[in-house]
């Protein structure tokens, strides 16, 4: 484990304001209603967002279930993706007009049936920060593979996702 991973990443005032806004239940509901309506319908929540990590939750409810009485993999994918995307948005906060980001790959492993609320935690904020800094400095695209792990309240791991994000400078 390198030292960047364990050090707390200090946020700028703009990043702190963004995090506070996204963690406000009312403002997050407005965000999902307008930007990710299926996330709103599914009941996705953002519960933690700092420079190092992000946590999201997805309830176990009728709209998220599959015929096998577990949480549908696509609903899990949506909440898992948010735990990585929110870190990208946070670290890009002051560079959004200069750097674009998009998913270029995704893989998942499903370990157990999700039969309760699932919390996804991504601890790769340091990787995002480094990639954005390098893309900004060099003008070249950077690729980051981020892991997020979904667990039920009892600690059972239900799924692991890897989202590969591309960070590129925008053409003027």
C-alpha positions as CSV (number, residue, x, y, z in Angstrom):
1,X,0.0,0.0,0.0
2,X,1.6,3.3,-1.0
3,X,1.6,6.4,1.2
4,X,-0.7,8.3,-1.1
5,X,-3.4,5.7,-0.4
6,X,-3.4,6.1,3.4
7,X,-2.9,9.9,3.5
8,X,-6.1,12.0,4.0
9,X,-6.6,14.1,0.8
10,X,-7.3,17.7,1.7
11,X,-10.1,19.3,-0.3
12,X,-10.3,22.8,-1.7
13,X,-13.2,25.1,-0.6
14,X,-14.9,24.3,-3.9
15,X,-14.6,20.6,-3.4
16,X,-15.9,20.9,0.2
17,X,-18.9,22.8,-1.1
18,X,-19.5,20.2,-3.8
19,X,-19.3,17.3,-1.2
20,X,-21.6,19.1,1.2
21,X,-24.2,19.7,-1.6
22,X,-24.0,16.1,-2.8
23,X,-24.4,14.8,0.8
24,X,-27.5,16.9,1.4
25,X,-30.4,14.4,1.1
26,X,-32.7,17.0,-0.5
27,X,-30.1,18.3,-3.0
28,X,-29.0,14.7,-3.8
29,X,-32.6,13.8,-4.5
30,X,-32.9,16.8,-6.9
31,X,-29.6,15.7,-8.5
32,X,-30.9,12.1,-9.1
33,X,-34.3,13.3,-10.3
34,X,-32.7,15.5,-12.9
35,X,-29.5,13.7,-13.8
36,X,-30.1,10.0,-12.9
37,X,-33.8,9.4,-12.7
38,X,-33.5,5.7,-12.4
39,X,-31.3,6.2,-9.4
40,X,-34.0,8.3,-7.8
41,X,-36.6,5.6,-8.5
42,X,-34.3,2.9,-7.1
43,X,-33.7,4.9,-3.9
44,X,-29.9,5.3,-4.4
45,X,-28.2,7.4,-1.7
46,X,-24.8,9.0,-1.3
47,X,-23.7,8.6,2.3
48,X,-20.0,9.5,2.3
49,X,-17.9,11.6,-0.1
50,X,-14.4,12.9,0.8
51,X,-11.1,13.1,-1.0
52,X,-10.3,9.4,-0.4
53,X,-13.5,7.5,-0.6
54,X,-17.2,7.5,-1.5
55,X,-20.0,5.3,-0.2
56,X,-23.4,4.8,-1.8
57,X,-26.4,2.7,-0.7
58,X,-29.1,0.9,-2.6
59,X,-32.2,-0.4,-0.7
60,X,-33.6,-3.9,-1.1
61,X,-37.1,-3.1,-2.3
62,X,-39.6,-4.2,-4.9
63,X,-38.4,-2.0,-7.7
64,X,-34.8,-3.2,-7.4
65,X,-35.6,-7.0,-7.2
66,X,-35.2,-9.6,-9.8
67,X,-37.3,-12.9,-10.1
68,X,-34.7,-14.6,-7.9
69,X,-35.6,-12.5,-4.9
70,X,-32.4,-10.6,-4.8
71,X,-31.3,-7.1,-6.0
72,X,-31.1,-6.9,-9.7
73,X,-27.5,-6.7,-11.0
74,X,-28.2,-3.6,-13.1
75,X,-29.5,-1.7,-10.0
76,X,-26.3,-2.8,-8.2
77,X,-24.2,-1.6,-11.2
78,X,-25.9,1.9,-11.0
79,X,-25.1,2.4,-7.3
80,X,-21.6,0.9,-7.7
81,X,-20.9,3.3,-10.6
82,X,-22.0,6.3,-8.5
83,X,-19.5,5.5,-5.8
84,X,-16.7,5.9,-8.4
85,X,-18.2,8.7,-10.5
86,X,-18.8,10.9,-7.4
87,X,-15.1,10.8,-6.6
88,X,-14.4,11.8,-10.2
89,X,-16.8,14.7,-10.0
90,X,-15.4,15.8,-6.7
91,X,-11.8,15.8,-7.9
92,X,-12.8,17.4,-11.2
93,X,-14.8,20.1,-9.5
94,X,-12.5,22.9,-10.4
95,X,-11.4,21.4,-13.8
96,X,-14.8,20.3,-15.3
97,X,-14.5,22.7,-18.1
98,X,-11.0,21.5,-19.0
99,X,-11.2,17.8,-18.4
100,X,-13.9,15.3,-19.5
101,X,-14.4,11.8,-18.0
102,X,-16.2,8.8,-19.2
103,X,-16.4,5.0,-18.4
104,X,-14.4,3.0,-20.9
105,X,-14.7,-0.4,-19.3
106,X,-16.5,-2.2,-16.5
107,X,-16.4,-5.7,-15.0
108,X,-18.1,-7.2,-12.0
109,X,-18.1,-10.3,-9.7
110,X,-21.2,-11.4,-7.9
111,X,-20.4,-13.4,-4.7
112,X,-23.7,-13.7,-2.8
113,X,-27.4,-12.8,-3.4
114,X,-28.1,-9.3,-2.3
115,X,-31.2,-9.7,-0.1
116,X,-30.8,-6.5,2.0
117,X,-29.6,-3.0,1.6
118,X,-26.2,-2.9,-0.2
119,X,-23.5,-0.3,0.5
120,X,-20.8,0.3,-2.1
121,X,-17.5,1.7,-1.0
122,X,-14.8,3.0,-3.3
123,X,-11.5,4.0,-1.7
124,X,-9.7,5.1,-4.9
125,X,-9.9,8.8,-4.6
126,X,-6.1,9.1,-4.6
127,X,-6.0,7.4,-8.0
128,X,-8.5,9.9,-9.5
129,X,-6.7,12.9,-8.0
130,X,-3.3,11.7,-9.5
131,X,-4.9,10.9,-13.0
132,X,-6.6,14.3,-13.1
133,X,-3.4,16.1,-12.2
134,X,-1.4,14.2,-14.8
135,X,-4.0,14.8,-17.5
136,X,-4.1,18.5,-16.6
137,X,-0.3,18.8,-16.7
138,X,0.5,16.7,-19.8
139,X,-2.7,17.3,-21.8
140,X,-2.8,13.5,-22.4
141,X,-5.7,11.2,-21.5
142,X,-5.3,9.1,-18.4
143,X,-7.1,5.9,-17.5
144,X,-7.9,4.8,-14.0
145,X,-9.4,1.5,-12.9
146,X,-11.4,1.9,-9.7
147,X,-12.8,-0.8,-7.4
148,X,-15.9,-0.6,-5.4
149,X,-17.2,-3.3,-3.1
150,X,-20.8,-3.9,-2.2
151,X,-21.7,-5.3,1.2
152,X,-24.9,-6.0,3.1
153,X,-25.3,-4.6,6.7
154,X,-23.9,-7.9,8.2
155,X,-20.7,-7.4,6.2
156,X,-21.4,-10.0,3.6
157,X,-19.7,-9.1,0.3
158,X,-22.3,-9.4,-2.5
159,X,-20.4,-7.9,-5.4
160,X,-17.2,-6.2,-6.6
161,X,-17.1,-3.8,-9.5
162,X,-14.2,-2.3,-11.4
163,X,-15.0,0.8,-13.4
164,X,-12.3,2.1,-15.8
165,X,-12.6,5.8,-16.3
166,X,-10.8,7.9,-18.9
167,X,-9.9,11.5,-18.1
168,X,-9.0,13.6,-21.1
169,X,-8.5,17.3,-21.7
170,X,-11.3,18.9,-23.6
171,X,-10.6,20.3,-27.1
172,X,-11.0,24.0,-27.2
